[in-house]
Amino acid sequence: MKKIIQIIGFCFLFFNLTAFSQSIKMEKDSLWTIDEISNMSVYLYQKVTDTSGIGGTGTIINHNKRYFLLTANHVAKEMKVNSQIVFRITGDKPIILNLSLFTPNHKIDWINHNEADLSIIELLPFNNDVQKRFDESSFSSKFIYKGQDTLPRDNDVTFFGYPLLDLNLKHFSSLSFTAYLASGLITNKRYDTKSKCTFYYLDQPSMQGASGGGVFCSVKKAMYMGSGRTLLIGVVHGTAGDNTGGKLAAITPSFYIWDLLNKLN
C-alpha cells in the first residue's frame, strides 16, 4: 500500500513539473542552465537515528537509453534499502521517495569504482511520467568528458550540492558554486580510504552534504574547447584542508566515470 501511495505521489510530481520545465533538451542544444542542472541533482539521505542521518548529493545521468544515479562511493556505501532520494519540483518543493522504488528488484546494489570515489546504480522508470522526468532532467553520457587532462585554469566551473538536511522540508533546492581550477591532475590519498587516486582541486571549498555532486563547465556561459555544450567534468570528493586554515574542493575527474560505464552490460 505504501509503495502504491509513493507511485501516485510521483505521478503528481511529473504533472506538476510540466509547467516548470522549459523543454526537452536535444543533443543539438546542450548548453544547460544552472536551473536545469539543478533538476538533475538529487539529495540522498539515510536515516541513522530519529534525530540524525547521513546525506549526500547525486546526479541523474543517461547512457545507452538507460538511467543511472552517479555519486561518491563514500556516500553510496551509507545508503541502505530504506534510504531516500529527494527531487526538486516547481516552487522549490521537495518530493521524497525511497531510492529502492527506482532500482532493479528494489535492491541497493551499487557499481563501485575500484580506485576512485565513485559509484553508480541503475534507475528504472516505472511509468511514462517517470520516463519523461528522466528524459528532461538527466545528463547524457555523451557530454561526460573522457580526457585525462583538466580545463585551463582561467575557465570557471560550476558544482552542485546540498547542505546536510533532515527531511522535514517545506522548501528544497540545491546550492550552486562557481570556482576556478587551482591545479592540474594530482595523485593523492582519498580522504575516506586513504588509498591513492587522482584528483584536481578547485579554488573554493566544498561543504558537508555536497559530496557526490557533479562538476560542470560551460554552464550557460563560457564554452569549453569550442563545443558550445555543457560538459560533466568531475564529481565532488570532499574538502582538502590543512592547519593553516586553507581549504580547497577535491574533485574526482570524469574520466573515472567511464571506467564504470564501460563495465555495464
C-alpha positions as CSV (number, residue, x, y, z in Angstrom):
1,M,0.0,0.0,0.0
2,K,2.8,2.4,0.9
3,K,4.5,1.7,-2.4
4,I,1.3,2.5,-4.3
5,I,0.9,5.8,-2.5
6,Q,4.5,6.7,-3.4
7,I,3.9,5.9,-7.1
8,I,0.8,8.0,-7.1
9,G,2.7,10.8,-5.5
10,F,5.4,10.5,-8.1
11,C,2.9,10.8,-10.9
12,F,1.7,14.0,-9.3
13,L,5.4,15.2,-9.3
14,F,5.6,14.9,-13.0
15,F,2.3,16.5,-13.8
16,N,3.4,19.4,-11.5
17,L,6.8,19.6,-13.2
18,T,5.4,20.0,-16.7
19,A,4.7,23.7,-16.2
20,F,8.2,24.2,-14.7
21,S,10.3,22.5,-17.4
22,Q,11.4,24.7,-20.3
23,S,11.6,22.0,-22.9
24,I,13.3,18.7,-23.5
25,K,17.0,19.3,-24.2
26,M,18.2,17.9,-27.5
27,E,21.8,17.0,-28.3
28,K,22.0,19.9,-30.8
29,D,21.1,22.3,-28.0
30,S,23.1,21.1,-25.0
31,L,24.2,24.3,-23.2
32,W,22.5,23.7,-19.9
33,T,21.5,26.4,-17.4
34,I,22.1,26.3,-13.6
35,D,18.4,25.7,-13.1
36,E,18.2,22.8,-15.5
37,I,21.3,21.1,-14.0
38,S,19.8,21.6,-10.5
39,N,16.9,19.4,-11.6
40,M,19.3,16.6,-12.4
41,S,20.8,16.9,-8.9
42,V,19.2,14.9,-6.1
43,Y,19.7,14.6,-2.4
44,L,20.4,11.2,-0.9
45,Y,19.5,10.6,2.7
46,Q,20.0,7.7,5.1
47,K,18.3,7.9,8.5
48,V,20.6,6.8,11.3
49,T,18.5,7.7,14.4
50,D,15.3,9.7,15.0
51,T,17.4,12.9,15.1
52,S,20.3,12.2,12.8
53,G,21.1,11.0,9.3
54,I,23.8,10.8,6.6
55,G,23.3,12.9,3.4
56,G,25.0,13.4,0.1
57,T,24.4,14.6,-3.5
58,G,23.9,12.7,-6.7
59,T,23.4,13.4,-10.4
60,I,21.0,11.5,-12.7
61,I,22.7,10.6,-16.0
62,N,21.6,8.7,-19.1
63,H,23.7,6.2,-21.0
64,N,22.6,4.0,-23.9
65,K,18.9,4.7,-23.2
66,R,19.3,3.7,-19.5
67,Y,19.4,5.9,-16.5
68,F,21.8,5.9,-13.6
69,L,22.4,7.7,-10.3
70,L,26.0,8.9,-10.0
71,T,27.5,9.8,-6.7
72,A,30.6,9.4,-4.5
73,N,31.3,5.9,-3.2
74,H,31.6,7.2,0.4
75,V,28.1,8.5,0.1
76,A,26.7,5.4,-1.7
77,K,28.0,2.9,0.8
78,E,25.9,4.6,3.5
79,M,22.7,4.2,1.6
80,K,20.7,1.1,2.7
81,V,17.4,-0.3,1.4
82,N,15.4,2.3,3.3
83,S,17.5,5.3,2.0
84,Q,15.6,8.1,0.4
85,I,16.0,10.3,-2.7
86,V,14.7,13.9,-2.8
87,F,13.8,15.6,-6.1
88,R,13.2,19.3,-6.6
89,I,9.9,20.4,-8.3
90,T,8.0,23.6,-9.0
91,G,8.3,26.3,-6.4
92,D,11.4,24.7,-4.8
93,K,9.3,22.0,-3.3
94,P,10.6,18.5,-2.3
95,I,9.4,15.1,-3.4
96,I,10.8,12.5,-1.1
97,L,10.8,8.8,-2.1
98,N,12.5,5.6,-1.3
99,L,15.5,5.1,-3.5
100,S,14.7,1.4,-3.8
101,L,11.4,2.3,-5.6
102,F,13.6,3.0,-8.7
103,T,16.2,0.3,-8.6
104,P,16.3,-3.2,-10.1
105,N,14.5,-5.7,-7.9
106,H,14.2,-2.8,-5.4
107,K,17.7,-3.6,-4.1
108,I,20.5,-1.1,-3.4
109,D,23.3,-2.7,-5.4
110,W,25.9,-0.1,-6.4
111,I,28.6,-0.5,-9.0
112,N,31.7,0.8,-7.4
113,H,35.0,2.0,-8.8
114,N,38.0,0.1,-7.6
115,E,40.2,3.2,-7.2
116,A,38.1,6.4,-7.4
117,D,35.5,7.6,-5.0
118,L,32.6,6.9,-7.4
119,S,29.5,4.7,-7.6
120,I,26.5,4.3,-9.9
121,I,23.2,2.5,-9.6
122,E,20.6,2.0,-12.3
123,L,17.3,3.8,-12.1
124,L,14.3,2.2,-13.8
125,P,11.4,4.4,-14.9
126,F,8.3,2.7,-13.7
127,N,5.7,4.7,-15.7
128,N,5.6,7.3,-18.5
129,D,5.8,10.2,-16.1
130,V,9.0,9.0,-14.6
131,Q,10.3,8.4,-18.1
132,K,9.5,12.0,-19.0
133,R,11.2,13.4,-15.9
134,F,14.4,11.4,-16.6
135,D,14.3,12.3,-20.3
136,E,14.1,16.0,-19.4
137,S,16.3,16.1,-16.3
138,S,19.2,13.7,-16.8
139,F,22.7,14.4,-18.2
140,S,23.7,12.5,-21.3
141,S,26.9,10.4,-21.1
142,K,27.8,11.8,-24.5
143,F,28.8,15.0,-22.6
144,I,30.8,13.4,-19.8
145,Y,34.4,14.4,-20.6
146,K,36.7,11.5,-21.3
147,G,40.1,13.3,-21.5
148,Q,42.8,12.6,-18.9
149,D,43.5,16.3,-18.5
150,T,41.9,19.4,-17.0
151,L,40.4,22.6,-18.0
152,P,42.5,25.7,-18.5
153,R,42.6,27.4,-15.1
154,D,41.0,30.6,-16.4
155,N,37.7,28.8,-17.2
156,D,35.2,28.8,-14.4
157,V,33.3,25.7,-13.4
158,T,30.1,25.1,-11.5
159,F,29.4,22.4,-9.0
160,F,26.2,21.5,-7.2
161,G,25.4,20.0,-3.8
162,Y,23.0,20.1,-0.8
163,P,23.8,21.0,2.8
164,L,23.2,18.3,5.4
165,L,19.4,18.3,5.8
166,D,16.8,16.4,7.7
167,L,13.7,15.5,5.6
168,N,11.3,17.8,7.4
169,L,11.4,20.2,4.4
170,K,9.0,22.9,3.2
171,H,11.3,24.1,0.5
172,F,14.2,22.4,-1.2
173,S,16.8,23.3,-3.8
174,S,20.5,22.6,-4.5
175,L,23.3,25.0,-3.8
176,S,25.5,26.0,-6.8
177,F,29.1,27.1,-6.5
178,T,31.3,28.9,-9.1
179,A,35.0,28.2,-8.9
180,Y,38.2,28.0,-10.9
181,L,40.7,25.2,-11.1
182,A,43.5,25.5,-8.7
183,S,45.5,22.6,-10.1
184,G,46.1,20.1,-12.8
185,L,45.8,16.4,-12.1
186,I,47.4,15.4,-8.8
187,T,47.6,11.9,-7.4
188,N,46.9,12.0,-3.7
189,K,45.2,9.9,-0.9
190,R,41.4,9.6,-0.7
191,Y,40.1,11.1,2.5
192,D,37.8,8.1,3.2
193,T,40.0,5.1,2.4
194,K,43.5,6.7,2.4
195,S,44.2,4.8,-0.9
196,K,45.8,6.6,-3.8
197,C,43.7,8.3,-6.5
198,T,44.0,11.1,-9.0
199,F,42.2,14.4,-8.3
200,Y,42.2,18.0,-9.3
201,Y,41.4,20.9,-6.9
202,L,39.2,24.0,-7.1
203,D,40.0,27.3,-5.5
204,Q,36.8,27.1,-3.4
205,P,35.9,24.6,-0.7
206,S,33.0,22.1,-0.9
207,M,30.7,21.6,2.1
208,Q,29.2,18.7,4.1
209,G,26.4,17.2,2.1
210,A,27.8,18.2,-1.3
211,S,29.9,15.1,-1.7
212,G,28.9,13.2,-4.9
213,G,27.7,16.4,-6.7
214,G,28.5,17.0,-10.3
215,V,31.1,19.5,-11.5
216,F,30.3,21.1,-14.9
217,C,31.9,23.5,-17.4
218,S,30.2,25.7,-20.0
219,V,27.1,26.3,-17.8
220,K,25.2,29.0,-19.6
221,K,28.4,30.9,-20.3
222,A,32.0,30.2,-21.4
223,M,32.4,27.4,-24.0
224,Y,34.8,24.6,-23.4
225,M,37.1,23.5,-26.3
226,G,34.7,25.3,-28.7
227,S,31.9,22.7,-28.2
228,G,29.2,25.1,-27.0
229,R,28.0,22.3,-24.8
230,T,27.9,21.8,-21.1
231,L,30.2,19.1,-20.0
232,L,30.3,17.0,-16.8
233,I,34.0,17.1,-15.8
234,G,34.1,15.6,-12.3
235,V,32.4,14.6,-9.0
236,V,33.0,16.2,-5.7
237,H,35.1,14.1,-3.4
238,G,35.4,16.4,-0.4
239,T,37.2,19.4,1.0
240,A,41.0,19.4,1.5
241,G,42.2,21.5,4.4
242,D,45.4,22.0,6.5
243,N,46.5,23.6,9.7
244,T,46.8,27.0,8.1
245,G,43.0,27.1,7.5
246,G,43.3,26.8,3.8
247,K,40.5,24.8,2.1
248,L,40.0,23.5,-1.5
249,A,37.4,21.2,-3.1
250,A,38.9,17.9,-4.2
251,I,37.3,16.6,-7.4
252,T,37.3,13.1,-8.9
253,P,38.0,13.6,-12.6
254,S,35.3,12.5,-15.0
255,F,37.4,10.0,-16.9
256,Y,37.0,7.7,-14.0
257,I,33.2,7.7,-14.7
258,W,33.9,6.0,-18.0
259,D,35.5,3.1,-16.2
260,L,32.1,2.4,-14.6
261,L,30.0,3.0,-17.7
262,N,32.2,0.7,-19.8
263,K,31.6,-2.1,-17.3
264,L,27.9,-2.1,-17.9
265,N,26.3,-5.0,-19.8
